[in-house]
Amino acid sequence: MNPVTLTITLIVLLLAATLANPVLAGTDCWTTSLTPDAEVYALAINPVNPEIIYAGTYGDAPSNGGVFRSTDGGNTWRFTNCGHSGICITEIVINPENPDIVYAGDRWGGVLRSTDAGITWTGAGSGLTNKEVLSLAIDPITPTTLYAGTHGGVFKSTNGGDSWSAVNTGLANLSVLSLAVTPGSSETLYAGTLNGIFKSMDGGNSWSELRNSMECYDIAIDPENSDVIFAGGGPEGVLKSTDGGISWNILNTGLTSTDVQGIITAPTNAETLYACTGGGGVFKSADGGSSWTAVNTGLTNTTTLSLAINPVNSAILYTGTWQGGVFKSTNGGDMWTASNNGLTDPRIRAIADDSGNPDIIYAGTESGGIFKSTDGGIRWTSANTGLTDTAIRSLAADPMNSGIAYAGTENGRIFKTINSGGTWTDTGSAFTTARISFIGINPDSPDTMYAVSTGVAYSGVQTREPPGHL
């Protein structure tokens, strides 16, 4: 076998930058799986079809930051927020009357809205003068009314997110970490802040302070008795009120962590509650919060950030973790299994799809080599046979020859596959400046390749062999 020969010539970096890069070209709208180290801050389940689940994550790249959607109960996930990459989703709410309408709060960019069940997203509305959205709530009776909690207080929309206005009279702390609307009354809502809990009885027009001794990360209201309220946060753990917030009791018996990030009630039995904590995992109460038991079997990451419960089958639960992705339980928390679909190294550094079969996608990772999908990104398997350097920094697929692709590595190697990632062969090209950060193939003349190695650009011509040869 003859290696690819590269005639190394220093060229202007701008030339390489102007080439069609198969990794960066187009709209940067790639589909990938929910990664195992995703930081999952938000979970929401479609109330009509509980197989449809949304996970909101934080990330510094499109591969692991934004909104992921599952249509099979969390077995597989697809990244959905094309054009809104590198964001931090803090809350997801669904219109109960039309579950195709979904809203997501972005800590850096305001509110995103989808009208097609999370397939596409757009920025929602004007008037949101503070874009650091920390929480969202939707009025269950009038779902065109929404509330957004930000670092600048509460904003309200009465037209489905088209426009927003501030509603902060009486709100002494403007960092609003959680919001909840009373199920039976559109006018009554609660806000958990960086220092205390507040209540409004006039749709947010005015607020009164209920308690000022906790960072309140989440609020849950008993669906059968709206005077019963649970609040989770630090350092007090779980608080319960049975009189609409006038008085509170601390209910931490059995909790080994009082850093309560989320709290939910079972839809059919308000005596059953779950709390997710930072460091202690998930806890369950069967007596309205009076006592708690850890339910962490199978949960390999106990820094849990979010919870969701199936509205039809309350034995099915999901929890989102800090750098551990999503876990699922089908027996009320007794056992958890990871629901991240196969990627063992989620730090995606490069991605490319096959020119002849768009369902074939290659993903190059930080140190786990190359993963391959043959179904458009739904499932991934390792594709590292022949790779002697698994720190992948660039990928390019031959634009005219299906099955042929190239991978550049941290240590200055370029590998080639001629069988769609079945095996890889070192081309023998070693760059003394190390990291291959870019590989480009001229779309009009695939024999001509370009590479950038740690800021230095090279060009070369590959010697093409007949099919079956390298």
Long-range contacts (C-beta under 8 A, 24 or more apart in sequence): 1-425, 1-465, 1-469, 1-470, 2-463, 2-465, 2-469, 2-470, 3-425, 3-426, 3-427, 3-428, 3-429, 3-470, 4-414, 4-416, 4-427, 4-428, 4-429, 4-449, 4-462, 4-463, 4-470, 5-460, 5-461, 5-462, 5-463, 6-414, 6-427, 6-429, 6-449, 6-451, 6-458, 6-460, 6-461, 6-462, 7-459, 7-460, 7-461, 8-458, 8-460, 9-458, 9-459, 9-460, 10-456, 10-457, 10-458, 11-450, 11-457, 11-458, 11-459, 12-457, 13-452, 13-455, 13-456, 13-457, 15-450, 15-457, 15-459, 16-438, 16-440, 16-450, 16-451, 16-452, 16-457, 16-459, 19-440, 19-442, 19-450, 20-440, 20-443, 21-396, 21-438, 21-440, 22-352, 22-353, 22-395, 22-396, 22-397, 22-399, 22-440, 22-441, 23-350, 23-351, 23-352, 23-394, 23-395, 23-396, 27-82, 27-83, 28-62, 28-82, 28-83, 28-85, 29-82, 29-83, 30-62, 30-63, 30-79, 30-351, 30-361, 30-377, 31-78, 31-79, 31-361, 31-376, 31-377, 32-62, 32-63, 32-78, 32-79, 32-348, 32-351, 32-363, 32-377, 33-76, 33-77, 33-78, 33-340, 33-341, 33-342, 33-343, 33-377, 33-378, 33-379, 33-380, 34-64, 34-68, 34-70, 34-77, 34-79, 34-325, 34-326, 34-339, 34-340, 34-341, 35-63, 35-64, 35-325, 35-340, 35-343, 35-346, 35-347, 35-348, 36-324, 36-325, 36-338, 36-340, 36-343, 36-344, 36-346, 37-64, 37-323, 37-324, 37-325, 37-346, 37-347, 38-64, 38-68, 38-320, 38-323, 38-324, 38-325, 38-326, 38-340, 38-346, 39-305, 39-320, 39-321, 39-322, 39-323, 40-305, 40-306, 40-320, 40-321, 40-325, 40-326, 41-88, 41-89, 41-90, 41-91, 41-305, 41-306, 41-320, 42-89, 42-90, 42-91, 42-92, 42-104, 42-105, 42-306, 42-320, 43-92, 43-306, 43-307, 43-308, 43-318, 43-319, 43-320, 43-326, 44-92, 44-93, 44-94, 44-102, 44-308, 45-94, 45-308, 45-309, 45-310, 45-311, 45-318, 46-94, 46-99, 46-117, 47-94, 47-96, 47-99, 47-311, 48-99, 49-99, 50-310, 50-311, 50-312, 50-313, 50-316, 52-99, 52-117, 52-118, 53-308, 53-318, 54-92, 54-94, 54-102, 54-104, 54-118, 55-320, 55-326, 56-89, 56-90, 56-91, 56-92, 56-104, 56-105, 56-306, 57-88, 57-89, 57-320, 58-87, 58-88, 58-89, 58-107, 59-86, 59-87, 59-88, 60-86, 61-85, 61-86, 61-348, 62-86, 63-346, 63-348, 63-351, 63-363, 64-346, 64-348, 65-89, 67-92, 67-104, 67-112, 67-118, 67-121, 69-117, 69-118, 69-119, 70-339, 73-316, 73-328, 74-318, 74-326, 74-328, 74-339, 75-339, 75-341, 76-341, 76-378, 76-379, 77-326, 77-340, 77-341, 78-377, 78-378, 80-114, 80-118, 80-119, 80-120, 80-121, 81-112, 81-121, 82-120, 82-121, 83-121, 84-109, 84-112, 84-121, 90-133, 90-134, 90-135, 90-136, 91-133, 91-134, 91-135, 91-136, 92-136, 93-136, 93-137, 93-138, 93-146, 94-138, 95-138, 95-143, 96-138, 96-140, 96-143, 97-143, 98-143, 101-143, 101-160, 103-136, 103-138, 103-146, 103-161, 104-136, 105-133, 105-134, 105-135, 105-136, 105-148, 106-131, 106-133, 107-132, 107-133, 107-134, 108-132, 111-136, 111-146, 111-148, 111-161, 111-164, 113-160, 113-161, 124-157, 124-161, 124-162, 125-157, 125-159, 125-161, 125-162, 125-163, 125-164, 126-162, 126-163, 126-164, 127-155, 127-163, 127-164, 127-165, 128-155, 128-164, 129-155, 129-166, 130-155, 134-175, 134-176, 134-177, 134-178, 135-176, 135-177, 135-178, 135-179, 135-192, 136-179, 137-179, 137-180, 137-181, 137-189, 138-181, 139-181, 139-186, 140-181, 140-183, 141-184, 141-185, 141-186, 142-186, 145-186, 145-203, 147-179, 147-181, 147-189, 147-204, 148-179, 149-176, 149-177, 149-178, 149-179, 149-191, 150-174, 150-176, 151-175, 151-176, 154-179, 154-191, 154-204, 154-207, 156-203, 156-204, 167-200, 167-203, 167-204, 167-205, 168-207, 169-205, 169-206, 169-207, 170-198, 170-206, 170-207, 170-208, 170-209, 171-198, 171-207, 172-196, 172-198, 172-209, 172-212, 173-198, 177-215, 177-216, 177-217, 177-233, 178-216, 178-217, 178-218, 178-219, 179-219, 180-219, 180-220, 180-221, 180-229, 182-221, 182-226, 183-221, 183-223, 183-226, 184-226, 185-226, 188-226, 190-219, 190-221, 190-229, 190-245, 192-216, 192-217, 192-218, 192-219, 192-231, 192-233, 197-231, 197-239, 197-245, 199-244, 199-245, 210-241, 210-245, 210-246, 210-248, 211-239, 211-245, 211-248, 214-239, 217-260, 217-261, 217-262, 218-260, 218-261, 218-262, 218-263, 219-263, 220-263, 220-264, 220-265, 220-273, 222-265, 222-270, 223-265, 223-267, 223-270, 224-270, 225-270, 228-270, 228-288, 230-263, 230-265, 230-273, 230-289, 231-263, 232-260, 232-261, 232-262, 232-263, 232-275, 233-260, 234-258, 234-259, 234-260, 235-259, 238-263, 238-275, 238-289, 238-292, 240-288, 240-289, 251-285, 251-289, 251-290, 251-292, 252-292, 253-290, 253-291, 253-292, 254-283, 254-285, 254-291, 254-292, 254-293, 254-294, 255-280, 255-283, 255-292, 256-280, 256-294, 257-281, 261-304, 261-305, 261-306, 262-304, 262-305, 262-306, 262-307, 263-307, 264-307, 264-308, 264-309, 266-309, 266-314, 267-309, 267-311, 267-314, 268-314, 269-314, 272-314, 272-332, 274-307, 274-309, 274-317, 274-333, 275-307, 276-304, 276-305, 276-306, 276-307, 276-319, 277-302, 277-304, 278-303, 278-304, 278-305, 278-322, 279-303, 282-307, 282-317, 282-319, 282-333, 282-336, 284-332, 284-333, 295-329, 295-332, 295-333, 295-334, 296-336, 297-334, 297-335, 297-336, 298-327, 298-329, 298-335, 298-336, 298-337, 299-327, 299-336, 300-324, 300-338, 301-325, 301-327, 341-378, 341-379, 341-380, 342-371, 342-379, 342-380, 342-381, 343-371, 343-380, 344-368, 344-382, 345-369, 345-371, 349-392, 349-393, 349-394, 350-392, 350-393, 350-394, 350-395, 350-407, 350-408, 351-395, 352-395, 352-396, 352-397, 352-405, 353-397, 354-397, 354-402, 354-403, 354-405, 354-420, 355-397, 355-398, 355-399, 355-400, 355-401, 355-402, 356-401, 356-402, 356-403, 357-402, 357-420, 360-420, 360-421, 362-395, 362-397, 362-405, 362-407, 362-421, 363-395, 364-392, 364-393, 364-394, 364-395, 364-407, 365-390, 365-392, 366-391, 366-392, 367-391, 370-395, 370-407, 370-421, 370-424, 372-420, 372-421, 383-421, 383-422, 383-424, 384-424, 385-422, 385-423, 385-424, 386-415, 386-417, 386-423, 386-424, 386-425, 386-426, 387-415, 387-424, 388-413, 388-426, 389-413, 389-415, 393-435, 393-436, 393-437, 394-436, 394-437, 394-438, 394-439, 394-451, 395-439, 396-439, 396-440, 396-441, 396-449, 397-441, 398-441, 398-446, 399-441, 399-443, 399-446, 400-443, 400-446, 401-446, 406-439, 406-441, 406-449, 407-439, 408-435, 408-436, 408-437, 408-438, 408-439, 408-451, 409-435, 409-436, 410-434, 410-435, 411-435, 412-436, 412-453, 414-439, 414-451, 416-470, 418-467, 418-468, 418-470, 425-470, 427-470, 429-460, 431-456, 431-458
